[in-house]
């Protein structure tokens, strides 16, 4: 049996995860595009050793993880009916 307060809290949790996933998607996508246009500008990952290959991999990984988190949160929130 689900507690009434717990059931009301779930949509907010999914909204937070959806926003977090969207933020990762946007930051990773913007960083990857900047990296492809200007190889010397690593942006947020300028401190990361390894150069272009490592930073573009991390940016693309952020895009994929962000898309998965946002998609799963969206589907879970839709399943709760909110």
N, C-alpha and C positions, 0 to 999 in steps of 0.2 A: 504494500500500500504506500502510495506516495504522499508525503506531507504537502499540505496546501501551499505553505510558504515556499517549499522547495520547487514546486511546479511553477509558481509564478516567477521564480528567480531564473529558470533555465533560458527563456528567450533573451534576457539581458546578457547572459554568458555567451550565447551564440552570436549575439550582435557584437560583443567585444572581440571574439575570435574572427569574425568576418572582417571587422575593421583592421585588426592586426594583420590578417592575411592580405588584405588589399594594400595596406601600407608597405608590406614586404614586396608585393608584386610591383608597385609603382617605383619604389626606391631601387629595386634590382633592375627593372627595365630601363629606367632613366640612366642608371650607372653603366649598364651594358652598352646602351646606345652611345653614351659619351665616350666610353672606352674604345668603341669601334671607330668613331669619328676622329678622335684624338688619342692616339696610343700613349702619349706621355702624361695624360691627365687621369689619374686613378681615382680622383674624388675622395669619397669616404674611406676607401681602402688604400690610400697612399702609404700608409704605415706598414702594410702587409708585404713581407719579402716574397720574391718570386716573380715579380714583374707582371707583364701583360697576361700571360697564360693563367696564372693563379687568380688574379683579380677578376678577369672575365668569367672564369669558372665560378667564383664565389658569387658574382652578380647574377649569373644565370641560375645558380642553385637557389638564390633568394627568390627569383622569379618563380621557379617550380614549386618551392615550398610554400610561398605565398599563395599561389593559385590553388594548391591542394588544401591548405588551411581554409581559405575563403570559400572554396567550393563545398567542402564538407560541412562547414558551419552554416552555409546557406541552405543546404539540403536538410540538415538537422533542425534548423529553425523552421523551415517550411513544413517539416514533418510534425512539429508541435502545434501547428495551426496558427502561428503568430506571424 
